[in-house]
Amino acid sequence: MDNRSRRAGSSSNLVYWASSFPRQPARVLVVEALPPAWADTCAVICDAMDNFLSLACNVDGPCRIPLLSLYAISRQQECLLPFVKVRGNLARLLSCVDELRSIPGEGCIRGVSRAGELLQQAVLDSLQQFKQYSRHTGAGSQAWSNLSVEVTVVTSQFGRAIVRQLETGLKDTDLVSLRRLLVLQIDGAWDWAQEIPSPEAAQSEDSLMLGTEVELQRVENSVLAIETVLKVWLQEQGGDREHLHLLLPSDNPNPVCVKCDMQERLISPALIPLTPNLGVKTESIRDFLPVAKGSTNQSSAPQKLKAIKTLRADGVCESVLYGLPLIIRPTTCWQLDWDEMEANHHLFLALCHTLRTQELFLLLQADPSSAAGASGVNSHYLLQPSMSLSFLLKPVASRELMLPSSMPVSAQDPSPDAMQTVQVTVTPFKHEYCMSHPVLI
C-alpha cells in the first residue's frame, strides 16, 4: 500500500495543501452502544469508521489527525483505544473498530439517565487522558504545547437531552484544552420509552441555548452521512490567519484587497498509494496507460474504460475533477483495415453527436481486468463532447476522496458601500482585459 518512497523524488509536494496543518486537534470519538438502537446503528457506524480510517491512515503529506482515542458506552464506559498516532496504525485502529462491532446489540439498560452519566464520564476521562498524554509525551515541545482536543459523542438518544446533561456536568470542569465538543445524534425509529420529557423539560425545550463548548448535529443512520462527519477531521482546522488575498484594481495607490480562506474539496489522488492507472498524473497519454507487471515499459494493450452512467452536463460539479484533460479522437491506427476504421469513425461521430445534442456527459470506469495489479480501487473519468469531432477525458475523484463541502445559498445582500467599491474596480477591469486578451476570454 505504501508508495511514498517511489514518490519521494517527484513533485508530489506540489499537491499538498497550502498550509502545513499546524493546528490540527487531537480527536476523541465516544460511541454510545446501547440497545435497542445499537442493533441498527452498529454496522453503519463501524462501516463508516472502517472506510474513514482506511483513508486517513494512508494519506501522505502533512499530518491531518495527530492523535485519536476511542470510547464505547455500553453497560459501562470503556476506553477501546488510548491516544495513538493515526498514520501508520491502520491495523490497530481497525482492530478497535472490530472490538466496537462485537458489542451486543440486544439486552436492556439501567435507565437512560445512567447512559448520560457514562457519556459525561467518558468526556471527562478523555480530557484527563489528553492532559496526561500531552504532559508526558510533549515535554518541552512547542508543537505539543499548542495542541488541543475535539470530542465527538455519537448517540442515538435525543441530542438536546444529552447536550443539557453535558453542559450541566462540565460547567465546573477545566476546558482550556477542549476546542470543541460535538454531540452527533443519529436519527432513527428506535423506542426510548424511558426518555419521555417531563412537562417542565418540555417547557424549557424551546428556550434551550447550546453552550459554546457543546454543539448538536443530527444525521441520518447511513454510512455516507457518518463518514461525511468524520471526514471533517481531514480538513484544516487552523484559522490563525487568512489564506488568500484577492487584489482588485483601484484608482487609489493601494488595490482593493478581499481576504479569503481556502478549503480542500477532495484529497488529491497523488497523496494516496493506489494503482498506476488511477490517473494521478494527467500530463500525457502515458499517465493513462497501465504498467505491465514486472516491467518499466508501458503496456501495449489499450486501456479499457467502461461507460457506467450518463450525467447531465449542467449537473457536473467542476470541484470533483482534477488533473489535466486529454483530447479523445477516433483512432487512425494503420493496423486497422479501412472498413473497420470507417465503421469506428461513424460510431465515434454518433456518440459525440448524441451526447452533445442531449447535453450529456459519460461517466467511465477503468476496467479492472485491464489494470495490472488492480487493488479494488477503480479509476473514474468524465467524457465530455465538444463541437469538433472529439471528446475531453477528465479524471474524476471517487467518493472516498471527497471532503465535506456545504456552502449554503446566501440570502444576505451586500452593503451599498461594498457594492460600489467592487463595481468600480471590476467593471472597467473586465472591459480592458477583453480588449487586451481577447483569446483568453
N, C-alpha and C positions, 0 to 999 in steps of 0.2 A: 504493500500500500504506500510505501514511502519512496518518493522520487525526488526528495529535496536535494540530495547530492547531485542528481542529474541536472537540476535546475540552478545549482549554486553559481555557475558561471554565466548564466543567462541574464536577460534584462527583466526577469520576473519581478524585481523590486519596483518596477515602474507601475505595477498594478496595485501596489499597497495603497491603503487609504492615506489621505493627505496628512493626517496626524499619526502619531505613534501610539494612540490609545493610552495616554498616560494616566487617566483617572478611572480606569475600569474597576468597578467594585467587585469584591468577593460576593458569591451568591449562596443563599441558603434556600432550599426547597423543602417545605413542610407539607407532607401529603396526608390528608385525612383518609384513612382506610377503614371506614365504619359501615356496617350493614345498616339499612338494606341497599344504600346507594352504591357501595363498593363493588357489588356484583356486576353493576352496569358500567362503572367508571374505570375499573381496574385495567382492563385490556386497552382502553382508549388512552389513559394516562401513560401506561408503560410503553405502548407502541410509540406514542409521541416522544417520550424520553429516549427510546432507542434510536429513533430517527435523528433527533436533535443532537444527541451525544456523538453519534457516528460522524456527523458533520463537524461539530465543534472540536473534537479531538484531532481532526486531520487538517484543519485549516492552517496553512502556513502564514507567515507574516507576523505582525505584532500580536501580542497576547491580548485576546478579547475577553477571556474569562480566567482570571488568575487563580481563583480557588472556588471549590464547590463543596457544599455539605448537604446531606440528605437526611431528613427525619420522616418517620412514619408514625401515625397516630392510629392505633387500633385499640386493643384492650389496655394498652399502656403506651407511654411515649418511648420511642426507640430511635436512637441515632444509628441509622444504617451506614452512614459514611461521614466520618470526621472530615474536616477540611483537607482536601488534596488538590494538587495541581491538575487541571483538566487535560492539558496537552500531554500526550504520551501515556495516558491512563485509561484508554478505552476499555480494555478487558476488565479492569477493576470496577469501572463505573457501570458497565453492563451487567456485571455480576450482582451489583447492588440493586439494579432495576429488577433482575430476576428474583432477588430476595423480596422486593416490594410486591412483585407479581404473585408470589407464593402465599401472601396473607389471605386467609379465607374470606370469602365474600358473604358468608351466611352466619347467622348467630344473632345474639342480642347484645345490647349495650346498656350500661347502667345510667341512662339519662343523658340527654343532650348537653345539659349544663356541665356534666363531668367531661364530656368531649371538648367543650370550650376551654375548660381549665387545662386540659392536656395540650391544646394548641397554644395557649398562652405560655405554658411552661416550656414548650419546645422553642418558642421565640426567645424567651429569656435565656434558656440554656445555649442556644446558638450564639447569642450576643456575648455570653461569657466565654464560650469556646473560642470565638473570634478574637476576643481581647487577649486570652492566654496564648493563642497561636501567634498573634502579632508580636506579643512581648518576647516569646522565646525564639521565634524564627527571624524576626526583623530587627533584632537589637542593633542599634546604630545605623540602620538602613533608612535613608531618606525616602526610598520608594515605599517601604512598608509603613513609615510614619504617616504617609498621606493616604493610605488605603482605607476605604470604607466598606460597608457591607449592606447588601439589599436582601430582604427576606420576603419570599413569596409563599403564602399559605393557600393551599389548594383545598377547597371544601365543597361539599355538596349540600351543606345546610344553608339556611337563609343568611346571606352575606352580611346584611346590616346588623343582625344579631351578633355575629362573630366580630364585626368591626367594633360594636359597642363594648363587647367583653374585652377586646384587646386594648381599646382606648382607656377603659377603666383600670385594667390590670397593669398597664405600662405607664400610667401617669406619674408615678414616683420613681421611675427607672431612669438611669443614666443612658440616654440615647445618642450620645455625642458621635459614636461611630456608625450609627444607623442612618443611611442615606434615604432609604425608602422601605416601607412595609406595605406590601400589596396583598389584599385578600382576593383570591380568584374563585368566584362562585361558579360552579358547573351546574347549568340548568338541566333539570330532568323531572321525571314524573314520580320519583320515589316519595314515600309517605313518611314525613317526620311528624308523626301524630303527637309526640311529646312536646313539640315546639309551637303550639297554638298560642299566639301572643295574647297577653292579658289585656284588659281594657286600658290600663294605664300605659302599657307599652305601645298599644295601637295609637293612643293619642299622641305620644311623643315621636311616632314613626315619621310623620311628615316634617317635623322640626329637627330631625337628626342632621347634624352638620359633621361631616367627616373631618377628622383632625388632619393636620399637615403630615403627621407621621404614618397614618393609616389610610390607604386608598382601597376602593372597591371596584372590581371589574367583573362583569358577567360574561361567560362564554358558553356556547353550546357544547354538548357532550360529543365532540368529534375529535379525531386525531389532528386534523388540519387546524382547527381552532386553537387547541392547546399548544401545538407545535409552533404556531404563529406567535403566541405569547412568549414562549421560550426563546424564539429567535430574536426578540428584542434585546436579549443579553449580548448578542453578537454585534450590535450597533454601538457606535462610540457614545460613551456616557459622560463626555467632558463638559463643555460649556464654560471653560475658563476664558476663552476668547473667541471672537468671530473667525470664521474660516475663509471668507471670501469678501473682497471689496469690488463692487461693480462701479466703475468710473464712467460717468456720463459727461459729455462736453458741456461747457458753460461759458458765458461771456465773462465771468469772473476769472481771476488768475487760477483759482483752485477749482477742479472739477467737482461736480455733484457726486458724492460717494454714497452708495447703497450697501450697507454691511449685511452679509448673509452667512448662514450656516449651510454646510453641505451634509448630505445623508446618503449612505450607500443604498442602492436599490437591490443589488444582488451580490453574492460572494463571487469574486472573479474565479472562473474555472482554472486560471493559472495558479491559484493558491491551493488547489486540492490535487492529490495524486490520482489520476484517472488514466484510462486507456488512451493511446496516442490519437485515436480517431475522434476524440471529443471536439476538436477544433479550438483548442486553447489559443493557438496561433492561427491567424487567418490572413497572413500576408501573401501567401502564394497557394497555388493548387496543390503543392506538396503537403501542405498542412492538413488537407482534407483526405489524403490517401492513407490507407492503413499500412503499417510497417510489417514486413514479413518477419515471422518469428525466427530469431537467431541470425538476423541479417540487418545490416545498417542501410541497405538499399530499399528504396520504395518498392512495394509490391506492384507487379504488372497487372494484377487483377483490378478491374474498376471498382470503386466504392459503390455500394448499393444503398440507396435511400428509398425508403418505403413511404408512400403517402398514407397518412393515418387520419387526416381530418382536413376539411375546408374551413377557412376562417374568413369572416367579413373583414374587408380591408380597413374599414373605419373602426373596427373593434380591437385592433392590434396596438398594444402599448409599446412604444419605442424603448422604454426603460428595461424591457426584458431581452433586448437584443444586445449583442456585444461583438467586438472584433470588426474586421473589415469584410465587406461583402465581396463575393465573386460573381462575375458575369457568366451565365449559363447559356450556351448557344447549341444549335443542333450540330451533331458531330460531322466532321469531314474526313473521318478516318479512311485512309486509302485501302485498308484491308476489307472494307465492306464492298459488296457488288453494287452496281448502280441502282437496281430495283429496290434493294433493301435501304439504301441511303435515301432514295426519293420517298419511300413509304415512311421512313423515320422523320423526314423533313415535314411531311404533311401532318403526322401525329404531333410533332412539336408545335407546329403552327396552330393546330386545333386546340391544343392545351392552352397555349398562350392567349388565343382569342377568347376561349371560354372563360378563363379566369379574369381577363381584363374586362370583358363586357358585363360579367356578373359581379364585378368588383369584389373578387375573392382572392385570398392567398391560400397557399397549400402548405400544410404542416407536414414535414418529413421526419422520419426516424431512421437512423443508421441501422442497417440490417446486422444483427449480432453475428450472423454466420459469416459476414464478410470482414469482421474485425478480428484481427489476431489477438488472442488472449483476452477476449471480452470478459468483463468483470461484473456484468449485470447493470452497469450504468450506461445508458444509451445516449448518443448524441441526437440532438434535435435541430432542425433547420427550417427556415421560412423561405418559401419560394414565392417571389414577388414578380408579377408580369410587368413588362414595360411596353411602351408604344412601339418600339422596334421589335424585331424577331429575336427576343432574348428574355432572360429572367435574371433577377438578382437573387443570390443564395446567401442568406444571413444566418449565423449561428443563433440559437435561442437557448436561453438559460432554462434548465429544468426547475421544477418546483422546489427541489431540495436546496437550491442555491438562493432562492428568493428570500429577501428580508421584508419584515413588515413595513408597509408604507400606507398610512391612512391620512390623506390630505383632504379634509372636508372643504366643500364649496363655501367660500366666504360670503356672508351676507352684508358685510361691513363696507360702506363706501369710503373711499379715501377723502381726506380733508381737502378743501379747495386750495389751500396753500401748496400742499404736496402735489396736487394735480397740475397746478400752474407751473411748478418747478420742473416736473418731469416732461410736460408737453413742450415747454420752451427748449429743453435740451434734446429731446428725441426727434421731434418733427423735422426741424431743419437738417439734423444729422442724417436722417433717413434719406432725404432728397439728395443731399450732397453725395452720399455713399452710392446711390443708384447711378449717378452720373459718372462717378469716377471708377466704379467697379460694376459695370453692367453684367459681366459674365457671372459674378458671384451671386447676383440677385436673380 
